[in-house]
Amino acid sequence: MLQVLHIENIAIIEQADIEFEPGFNALTGETGAGKSIVIDSMSAVLGQRTSRDLIRTGADKAFVSACFVGIPTALGEDLGIEASDELLLQREIQADGKNVCRVNGRPVTVTQLRALGNRLLHIHGQHDGQQLLDEEQHGYYLDSFGKVQNLLDDYADKYNHLTDIDHKIRSLQMDEAEKARRVDTLRYQIEELERAKLKTGEEEELLGRRNLLRNSEKFMSAVSEASYCLGGDDEGEGALSRLRQARDAIGAVRNLDDSFAVLYERLSESYSEVYDLTDTLRDKQDAFDFSPNELDDLESRLDQLYRLKKKYGPTVEEMLAYLEKCRKELDAIEYADDTLIRLEKQRGAAEKAAVAAAKKLSEARKNTAVELEKQILDELCQLDMGKIRFAVDFEEKPLDANGMDRVRFLMSANLGEELKPIHKIASGGELARIMLAMKNVLSEQDHVNTMVFDEVDTGVSGRAAQKVAEKMARISRHKQVLCVTHLPQLAAMADNHFSVEKCESNGRTYTHVQRLSREQRQRELARLTGGSHVSATILSGAEELLCEAERFKKTLA
């Protein structure tokens, strides 16, 4: 459960520490006091999308931390997060848009934080009820309740295989005129590339050779001068000859003194090295033996490669790859009829497998729908909607990524009225209660221990509000509940009541969060009931509301 929420510099909250308890926690306050900011802070520390606009004016960063206790130690193992009985989530939002996230002091990514947060706490907002108006969401709710993910995955594999075959068939189906044009184009491109006789690495070799030829005079002059210095010519001796003479001179006395023997060895090594250099230079001279037309031929070949690259790819390797692609496409077109026959056979088998998987998924969904209808109706009965009828309607549709079922939730709010789509007949209050029922049923399928309801009671009043309050109390006996509300019935039912108040000081606005005592709760309930005018009668009514809530909660113990 969430034990402590610490907030710094989030909107108008400069600093706040809220210590939540097990059971039902309610937050009340005037509109605009900052209740939603508390929820935004929870969202931020759970890794949800946020904005630097959330940072309090004048501050360079905002910070939120949330301490959860009673956590299964294996909760974050697959996310690379070492868990313990206690988890401390932290998020710092900086003005430059950067985020620093930590779990138990260790850095994590926002993605890791969000994945962990989804396992710790769920936030249900006041607009969630509008999702019930979107019939595309109904199938998602049903699948979430039925835990049919394995069947969905199996169907998705088969459906994707079918669509892949369909794509291949469409790519081969073209009219004869289009086919003839494409064949002519491919044959021309293949012939042009094959005629070029491309070779991997050829362009680099040609560029190196061209550089050598373009600077041949400089290279030749340098090599000739170096060769003359080392080897000499007919008119004079070079360094090699002088080294040999020096070596032979020292060789005559090398046996007379050890130092001369060392000199002799060094001169011999130098002579051998210079001898090798002389041979290398002669080889370089031989390499400059080229025909006068070689540079022209080389430039012509490079120009041919340049023109081909503009058409078929920036490198020889990519042009060769394009050539292979053209060959394969030409083969595919020329043998398209045979390929189409083979693909049609494969498609028949693939479609049969996809339909079988879709039917299996549909059957599981229909079995799930029976149980979902039962549990939703039970929940609605507890929410003072015992006369409502709720049903899951199935309509077969062509196969798509979600199967063969078009799922819709239908309801009848009054006796004698036929079942109709929810968006046609449900009022705001009914939507809120149906969504609350849906959330509660779905929450029993997961292991999240904390549920946050942000003004989900919108449009609810009177006896219905009392039933929603009782439902929240029931939920809070097996999960921690945090509820932002304007209804005195819900606030009275809470085990722990927090007031969110806004004040001004030194030209700035501040929000404070305070846990209320019994007496303070009475006055806050009176405010929720009577507004700014709180009379003795209203205070008495608030006290009676608290007493009634306490009596009801005793029946749940």
HUQUINOR-V914374 format. One record per run of one state. SS is the DSSP state (~ for helix, > for strand, _ for the rest). FROM is the first residue (numbers start at 1). LEN is the number of residues. If there is no record, write none. Layout:
# HUQUINOR-V914374
SS_FROM_LEN ; SS_FROM_LEN
This chain:
# HUQUINOR-V914374
__1_1 ; >_2_9 ; __11_2 ; >_13_7 ; __20_4 ; >_24_5 ; __29_6 ; ~_35_11 ; __46_6 ; ~_52_3 ; >_55_1 ; __56_5 ; >_61_9 ; __70_7 ; ~_77_3 ; __80_6 ; >_86_9 ; __95_4 ; >_99_5 ; __104_2 ; >_106_3 ; __109_1 ; ~_110_11 ; >_121_5 ; __126_2 ; ~_128_6 ; __134_1 ; ~_135_12 ; __147_2 ; ~_149_24 ; __173_3 ; ~_176_21 ; __197_5 ; ~_202_13 ; __215_1 ; ~_216_16 ; >_232_2 ; __234_2 ; >_236_2 ; __238_1 ; ~_239_13 ; __252_6 ; ~_258_30 ; __288_6 ; ~_294_19 ; __313_3 ; ~_316_19 ; __335_1 ; ~_336_47 ; __383_6 ; >_389_12 ; __401_2 ; >_403_10 ; __413_7 ; >_420_2 ; ~_422_4 ; __426_2 ; ~_428_16 ; __444_6 ; >_450_5 ; __455_7 ; ~_462_14 ; __476_4 ; >_480_5 ; __485_3 ; ~_488_6 ; __494_2 ; >_496_10 ; __506_2 ; >_508_8 ; __516_2 ; ~_518_13 ; __531_5 ; ~_536_21 ; __557_1
